[in-house]
């Protein structure tokens, strides 16, 4: 059995994630390849596409969202993901067990939903969500029929039991709006692609995140009891440097571990950071130690030589846009130049109309 060292595993992952070299593929194609982008924040995921798609401009994604070719809805891990309309229909039924668990074992809503006729509740929600409504408005209306239940719980149950799309202007670049939902069937219509199986999703996950363990797959999806499905598939078995059992698609790219990895800027909820039980292929001990903020914003990582070697922040005030990169150790001059060049391009993307744009490279003091 072939053993993959940590660096080889890193390079394979970066290749699948389109982070070794930006791609010329279309935005819908990239979103489908990645099996969606985690997108509970309205705008930060645009950076995820910028880091992966050559020449990406936010208006491309805006047009796809307003044209209903891309949507944001609850999927893997019961979190909001940006996916194509086709994938919304393919993936949402498969993730229902995850959403069920999130609702019925939820420490806030689980007890409050007990005893409710969930089928009747869902049908009421379906009727109400032929037009966009906020959770508060939806809960208030449902509360008229179920007055003994918390309105927030009733709305949360609909969010987890019925496919709902978060509608624009929420999620549009440089715009904002309330978090409002409409039923997916009302937003997308009745035409649906052929269904998918969990085995299909396993293959797609490995194509975007592999090689990986069964625990990695379960961490990414939120699904459980996947071992039997993985064992039934014709997958390549590999071994990690720590002895872990890895699975992969036989023909998937596994570049030479010495393949150069250029600096890349990740957004706060980039799936590369969230989709493994063991995240050591990308996340360093320094990042875990130096970026930890119990009550602060989620750090946005900078990959240098393929791993988390720093973090970045952005500000835009009074016509002055600034992007600050904090690395965990001093960088060689050539590496620092490459990081600054990538940061300057990101700043151009984030603030094209700023009168002044400034990049600052600092070293974090332990």
C-alpha positions as a Python dict, from the first residue, in 0.01 Angstrom:
ca = {
    (1, 'X'): (0, 0, 0),
    (2, 'X'): (132, 343, -98),
    (3, 'X'): (212, 578, 190),
    (4, 'X'): (159, 952, 143),
    (5, 'X'): (373, 1185, 350),
    (6, 'X'): (213, 1498, 490),
    (7, 'X'): (359, 1718, 218),
    (8, 'X'): (234, 1486, -56),
    (9, 'X'): (-109, 1487, 105),
    (10, 'X'): (-98, 1866, 118),
    (11, 'X'): (-12, 1901, -249),
    (12, 'X'): (-283, 1656, -353),
    (13, 'X'): (-537, 1854, -151),
    (14, 'X'): (-425, 2190, -292),
    (15, 'X'): (-450, 2052, -645),
    (16, 'X'): (-808, 1936, -587),
    (17, 'X'): (-893, 2270, -425),
    (18, 'X'): (-760, 2464, -726),
    (19, 'X'): (-507, 2639, -504),
    (20, 'X'): (-186, 2532, -677),
    (21, 'X'): (-289, 2716, -992),
    (22, 'X'): (-593, 2927, -1064),
    (23, 'X'): (-835, 2768, -1306),
    (24, 'X'): (-995, 2901, -1624),
    (25, 'X'): (-1311, 2698, -1557),
    (26, 'X'): (-1645, 2876, -1523),
    (27, 'X'): (-1774, 2978, -1181),
    (28, 'X'): (-2064, 2726, -1184),
    (29, 'X'): (-1821, 2451, -1283),
    (30, 'X'): (-1585, 2546, -1000),
    (31, 'X'): (-1865, 2565, -745),
    (32, 'X'): (-1982, 2218, -847),
    (33, 'X'): (-1629, 2081, -844),
    (34, 'X'): (-1582, 2208, -487),
    (35, 'X'): (-1923, 2065, -388),
    (36, 'X'): (-2018, 2414, -284),
    (37, 'X'): (-1855, 2687, -77),
    (38, 'X'): (-1947, 2742, 286),
    (39, 'X'): (-2126, 3076, 275),
    (40, 'X'): (-2302, 3166, 599),
    (41, 'X'): (-2132, 3505, 577),
    (42, 'X'): (-2283, 3713, 298),
    (43, 'X'): (-1962, 3821, 123),
    (44, 'X'): (-1639, 3660, 244),
    (45, 'X'): (-1683, 3353, 20),
    (46, 'X'): (-1618, 3575, -285),
    (47, 'X'): (-1251, 3564, -180),
    (48, 'X'): (-1268, 3184, -200),
    (49, 'X'): (-1358, 3211, -568),
    (50, 'X'): (-1104, 3488, -630),
    (51, 'X'): (-825, 3265, -494),
    (52, 'X'): (-925, 2982, -725),
    (53, 'X'): (-1063, 3129, -1049),
    (54, 'X'): (-841, 3326, -1286),
    (55, 'X'): (-967, 3679, -1336),
    (56, 'X'): (-1271, 3629, -1114),
    (57, 'X'): (-1494, 3933, -1076),
    (58, 'X'): (-1773, 3950, -818),
    (59, 'X'): (-2033, 4060, -1072),
    (60, 'X'): (-2010, 3715, -1230),
    (61, 'X'): (-2132, 3551, -909),
    (62, 'X'): (-2388, 3828, -852),
    (63, 'X'): (-2543, 3764, -1193),
    (64, 'X'): (-2553, 3390, -1126),
    (65, 'X'): (-2729, 3444, -792),
    (66, 'X'): (-2984, 3691, -924),
    (67, 'X'): (-3034, 3463, -1225),
    (68, 'X'): (-3098, 3173, -982),
    (69, 'X'): (-2815, 2959, -1120),
    (70, 'X'): (-2638, 2978, -780),
    (71, 'X'): (-2817, 2963, -446),
    (72, 'X'): (-2732, 2973, -77),
    (73, 'X'): (-2904, 2718, 148),
    (74, 'X'): (-2844, 2486, 443),
    (75, 'X'): (-2657, 2171, 341),
    (76, 'X'): (-2344, 2002, 475),
    (77, 'X'): (-2302, 2028, 853),
    (78, 'X'): (-2637, 2212, 852),
    (79, 'X'): (-2452, 2527, 743),
    (80, 'X'): (-2526, 2764, 458),
    (81, 'X'): (-2344, 2672, 137),
    (82, 'X'): (-2327, 2834, -205),
    (83, 'X'): (-2413, 2570, -466),
    (84, 'X'): (-2552, 2550, -816),
    (85, 'X'): (-2927, 2514, -853),
    (86, 'X'): (-2874, 2157, -974),
    (87, 'X'): (-2666, 2070, -670),
    (88, 'X'): (-2926, 2221, -441),
    (89, 'X'): (-3164, 1951, -558),
    (90, 'X'): (-2900, 1677, -567),
    (91, 'X'): (-2745, 1739, -226),
    (92, 'X'): (-3030, 1863, -9),
    (93, 'X'): (-3220, 1529, 22),
    (94, 'X'): (-2898, 1346, 111),
    (95, 'X'): (-2823, 1592, 392),
    (96, 'X'): (-3165, 1558, 554),
    (97, 'X'): (-3033, 1328, 832),
    (98, 'X'): (-2782, 1600, 925),
    (99, 'X'): (-3054, 1863, 939),
    (100, 'X'): (-3284, 1630, 1136),
    (101, 'X'): (-3012, 1574, 1394),
    (102, 'X'): (-2943, 1947, 1414),
    (103, 'X'): (-3310, 2018, 1486),
    (104, 'X'): (-3415, 1735, 1713),
    (105, 'X'): (-3099, 1728, 1927),
    (106, 'X'): (-3054, 2105, 1931),
    (107, 'X'): (-3009, 2231, 2287),
    (108, 'X'): (-3238, 2528, 2218),
    (109, 'X'): (-3501, 2390, 1981),
    (110, 'X'): (-3495, 2012, 2031),
    (111, 'X'): (-3715, 2002, 2339),
    (112, 'X'): (-3947, 2278, 2217),
    (113, 'X'): (-4031, 2091, 1896),
    (114, 'X'): (-4129, 1769, 2070),
    (115, 'X'): (-4491, 1672, 2019),
    (116, 'X'): (-4544, 1901, 1720),
    (117, 'X'): (-4695, 1747, 1408),
    (118, 'X'): (-4387, 1816, 1196),
    (119, 'X'): (-4554, 1716, 868),
    (120, 'X'): (-4834, 1968, 929),
    (121, 'X'): (-4579, 2231, 1031),
    (122, 'X'): (-4377, 2178, 714),
    (123, 'X'): (-4687, 2205, 496),
    (124, 'X'): (-4778, 2531, 667),
    (125, 'X'): (-4426, 2658, 611),
    (126, 'X'): (-4437, 2557, 247),
    (127, 'X'): (-4753, 2761, 194),
    (128, 'X'): (-4609, 3065, 369),
    (129, 'X'): (-4276, 3056, 189),
    (130, 'X'): (-4398, 3094, -165),
    (131, 'X'): (-4270, 3448, -102),
    (132, 'X'): (-3955, 3551, 88),
    (133, 'X'): (-3992, 3598, 464),
    (134, 'X'): (-3749, 3653, 748),
    (135, 'X'): (-3733, 3393, 1024),
    (136, 'X'): (-3903, 3635, 1260),
    (137, 'X'): (-4191, 3698, 1020),
    (138, 'X'): (-4225, 3327, 946),
    (139, 'X'): (-4219, 3235, 1316),
    (140, 'X'): (-4483, 3495, 1398),
    (141, 'X'): (-4719, 3355, 1135),
    (142, 'X'): (-4661, 2995, 1243),
    (143, 'X'): (-4713, 3097, 1604),
    (144, 'X'): (-5074, 3179, 1523),
    (145, 'X'): (-5137, 2808, 1466),
    (146, 'X'): (-4894, 2675, 1728),
    (147, 'X'): (-4919, 2943, 2000),
    (148, 'X'): (-4773, 2719, 2270),
    (149, 'X'): (-4440, 2684, 2087),
    (150, 'X'): (-4159, 2939, 2054),
    (151, 'X'): (-4181, 3123, 1725),
    (152, 'X'): (-3804, 3088, 1675),
    (153, 'X'): (-3828, 2710, 1710),
    (154, 'X'): (-4110, 2687, 1455),
    (155, 'X'): (-3909, 2890, 1204),
    (156, 'X'): (-3594, 2688, 1271),
    (157, 'X'): (-3785, 2365, 1212),
    (158, 'X'): (-3895, 2488, 871),
    (159, 'X'): (-3537, 2586, 790),
    (160, 'X'): (-3423, 2230, 865),
    (161, 'X'): (-3717, 2033, 727),
    (162, 'X'): (-3786, 2220, 405),
    (163, 'X'): (-3530, 2321, 140),
    (164, 'X'): (-3508, 2700, 168),
    (165, 'X'): (-3308, 2945, -40),
    (166, 'X'): (-3163, 3261, 115),
    (167, 'X'): (-3270, 3525, -133),
    (168, 'X'): (-3085, 3833, -260),
    (169, 'X'): (-2996, 4109, -200),
    (170, 'X'): (-2845, 3911, 90),
    (171, 'X'): (-2523, 3760, -43),
    (172, 'X'): (-2473, 4006, -327),
    (173, 'X'): (-2133, 4176, -346),
    (174, 'X'): (-2123, 4524, -189),
    (175, 'X'): (-2493, 4498, -104),
    (176, 'X'): (-2687, 4381, 196),
    (177, 'X'): (-3035, 4290, 304),
    (178, 'X'): (-3228, 4095, 565),
    (179, 'X'): (-3185, 3719, 598),
    (180, 'X'): (-3498, 3611, 415),
    (181, 'X'): (-3589, 3268, 281),
    (182, 'X'): (-3821, 3126, 21),
    (183, 'X'): (-3891, 2763, -58),
    (184, 'X'): (-3649, 2615, -308),
    (185, 'X'): (-3935, 2491, -523),
    (186, 'X'): (-4078, 2844, -547),
    (187, 'X'): (-3737, 2995, -627),
    (188, 'X'): (-3605, 2728, -862),
    (189, 'X'): (-3919, 2580, -1014),
    (190, 'X'): (-4018, 2219, -1057),
    (191, 'X'): (-3749, 2108, -1305),
    (192, 'X'): (-3498, 1895, -1118),
    (193, 'X'): (-3189, 1696, -1220),
    (194, 'X'): (-3155, 1325, -1161),
    (195, 'X'): (-3103, 1240, -797),
    (196, 'X'): (-2769, 1149, -641),
    (197, 'X'): (-2659, 880, -398),
    (198, 'X'): (-2434, 906, -96),
    (199, 'X'): (-2173, 713, -297),
    (200, 'X'): (-2189, 988, -561),
    (201, 'X'): (-2121, 1246, -291),
    (202, 'X'): (-1828, 1041, -158),
    (203, 'X'): (-1670, 1049, -505),
    (204, 'X'): (-1727, 1420, -538),
    (205, 'X'): (-1581, 1489, -194),
    (206, 'X'): (-1267, 1291, -278),
    (207, 'X'): (-1241, 1475, -609),
    (208, 'X'): (-1236, 1807, -425),
    (209, 'X'): (-1080, 1719, -88),
    (210, 'X'): (-909, 1382, -114),
    (211, 'X'): (-726, 1170, -29),
    (212, 'X'): (-921, 1142, 294),
    (213, 'X'): (-1032, 915, 575),
    (214, 'X'): (-1388, 810, 649),
    (215, 'X'): (-1379, 1043, 950),
    (216, 'X'): (-1277, 1329, 722),
    (217, 'X'): (-1574, 1259, 497),
    (218, 'X'): (-1808, 1249, 795),
    (219, 'X'): (-1665, 1574, 933),
    (220, 'X'): (-1722, 1752, 602),
    (221, 'X'): (-2074, 1628, 543),
    (222, 'X'): (-2210, 1575, 892),
    (223, 'X'): (-2333, 1232, 779),
    (224, 'X'): (-2255, 924, 988),
    (225, 'X'): (-2209, 550, 926),
    (226, 'X'): (-2029, 600, 598),
    (227, 'X'): (-1776, 322, 643),
    (228, 'X'): (-1999, 58, 485),
    (229, 'X'): (-2061, 277, 181),
    (230, 'X'): (-1692, 354, 137),
    (231, 'X'): (-1602, -15, 166),
    (232, 'X'): (-1851, -101, -108),
    (233, 'X'): (-1689, 138, -356),
    (234, 'X'): (-1398, 79, -593),
    (235, 'X'): (-1162, 331, -434),
    (236, 'X'): (-785, 348, -408),
    (237, 'X'): (-657, 267, -60),
    (238, 'X'): (-358, 466, 66),
    (239, 'X'): (-186, 514, 397),
    (240, 'X'): (-105, 842, 566),
    (241, 'X'): (228, 910, 730),
    (242, 'X'): (58, 862, 1069),
    (243, 'X'): (-77, 522, 965),
    (244, 'X'): (-428, 647, 890),
    (245, 'X'): (-632, 471, 621),
    (246, 'X'): (-692, 707, 330),
    (247, 'X'): (-924, 663, 33),
    (248, 'X'): (-904, 829, -305),
    (249, 'X'): (-1025, 821, -663),
    (250, 'X'): (-779, 612, -865),
    (251, 'X'): (-724, 877, -1134),
    (252, 'X'): (-730, 1189, -913),
    (253, 'X'): (-424, 1419, -919),
    (254, 'X'): (-153, 1354, -662),
    (255, 'X'): (128, 1593, -755),
    (256, 'X'): (491, 1552, -663),
    (257, 'X'): (535, 1676, -304),
    (258, 'X'): (799, 1921, -428),
    (259, 'X'): (546, 2099, -650),
    (260, 'X'): (562, 2473, -568),
    (261, 'X'): (261, 2612, -382),
    (262, 'X'): (215, 2988, -431),
    (263, 'X'): (80, 3211, -153),
    (264, 'X'): (-298, 3196, -126),
    (265, 'X'): (-546, 3391, 85),
    (266, 'X'): (-838, 3197, 232),
    (267, 'X'): (-1161, 3340, 365),
    (268, 'X'): (-1285, 3290, 720),
    (269, 'X'): (-1504, 2983, 654),
    (270, 'X'): (-1310, 2831, 365),
    (271, 'X'): (-1399, 2463, 338),
    (272, 'X'): (-1032, 2375, 309),
    (273, 'X'): (-1004, 2461, 679),
    (274, 'X'): (-1323, 2287, 791),
    (275, 'X'): (-1359, 1964, 598),
    (276, 'X'): (-1128, 1719, 776),
    (277, 'X'): (-1123, 1541, 1110),
    (278, 'X'): (-744, 1571, 1095),
    (279, 'X'): (-658, 1913, 952),
    (280, 'X'): (-281, 1884, 983),
    (281, 'X'): (-243, 1858, 604),
    (282, 'X'): (-298, 2235, 593),
    (283, 'X'): (-331, 2379, 944),
    (284, 'X'): (-12, 2427, 1144),
    (285, 'X'): (27, 2423, 1521),
    (286, 'X'): (134, 2788, 1500),
    (287, 'X'): (-193, 2883, 1337),
    (288, 'X'): (-396, 2703, 1602),
    (289, 'X'): (-194, 2867, 1878),
    (290, 'X'): (-151, 3220, 1746),
    (291, 'X'): (-484, 3276, 1572),
    (292, 'X'): (-707, 3158, 1857),
    (293, 'X'): (-962, 3423, 1963),
    (294, 'X'): (-1233, 3300, 2199),
    (295, 'X'): (-1464, 3595, 2129),
    (296, 'X'): (-1314, 3755, 1820),
    (297, 'X'): (-1366, 3713, 1447),
    (298, 'X'): (-1274, 3388, 1275),
    (299, 'X'): (-919, 3431, 1138),
    (300, 'X'): (-859, 3444, 764),
    (301, 'X'): (-558, 3228, 685),
    (302, 'X'): (-266, 3290, 453),
    (303, 'X'): (-118, 2979, 295),
    (304, 'X'): (257, 2996, 241),
    (305, 'X'): (418, 2687, 90),
    (306, 'X'): (75, 2527, 118),
    (307, 'X'): (16, 2561, 493),
    (308, 'X'): (-125, 2818, 733),
    (309, 'X'): (169, 3047, 795),
    (310, 'X'): (-20, 3363, 879),
    (311, 'X'): (-349, 3549, 867),
    (312, 'X'): (-488, 3861, 704),
    (313, 'X'): (-729, 4143, 778),
    (314, 'X'): (-886, 4408, 558),
    (315, 'X'): (-1018, 4755, 633),
    (316, 'X'): (-1164, 5028, 415),
    (317, 'X'): (-1226, 5366, 572),
    (318, 'X'): (-1251, 5710, 419),
    (319, 'X'): (-1113, 5612, 80),
    (320, 'X'): (-814, 5429, 233),
    (321, 'X'): (-808, 5050, 193),
    (322, 'X'): (-556, 4845, 388),
    (323, 'X'): (-471, 4477, 388),
    (324, 'X'): (-252, 4360, 675),
    (325, 'X'): (-74, 4024, 663),
    (326, 'X'): (60, 3884, 989),
    (327, 'X'): (296, 3591, 948),
    (328, 'X'): (410, 3364, 1228),
    (329, 'X'): (777, 3394, 1144),
    (330, 'X'): (1004, 3608, 929),
    (331, 'X'): (992, 3520, 560),
    (332, 'X'): (1275, 3498, 309),
    (333, 'X'): (1281, 3803, 84),
    (334, 'X'): (1150, 3622, -225),
    (335, 'X'): (865, 3467, -28),
    (336, 'X'): (774, 3799, 132),
    (337, 'X'): (766, 3959, -214),
    (338, 'X'): (532, 3686, -341),
    (339, 'X'): (301, 3728, -41),
    (340, 'X'): (292, 4105, -84),
    (341, 'X'): (220, 4072, -455),
    (342, 'X'): (-73, 3836, -389),
    (343, 'X'): (-198, 4066, -112),
    (344, 'X'): (-185, 4366, -344),
    (345, 'X'): (-395, 4181, -603),
    (346, 'X'): (-646, 4085, -335),
    (347, 'X'): (-665, 4445, -219),
    (348, 'X'): (-734, 4555, -578),
    (349, 'X'): (-1018, 4301, -583),
    (350, 'X'): (-1165, 4405, -248),
    (351, 'X'): (-1136, 4782, -296),
    (352, 'X'): (-1097, 4869, -665),
    (353, 'X'): (-1225, 5225, -611),
    (354, 'X'): (-1015, 5312, -306),
    (355, 'X'): (-814, 5630, -336),
    (356, 'X'): (-528, 5476, -140),
    (357, 'X'): (-444, 5106, -111),
    (358, 'X'): (-184, 4990, 138),
    (359, 'X'): (-39, 4643, 205),
    (360, 'X'): (144, 4583, 531),
    (361, 'X'): (341, 4268, 614),
    (362, 'X'): (406, 4205, 984),
    (363, 'X'): (542, 3924, 1197),
    (364, 'X'): (329, 3810, 1493),
    (365, 'X'): (507, 3840, 1822),
    (366, 'X'): (466, 3529, 2041),
}
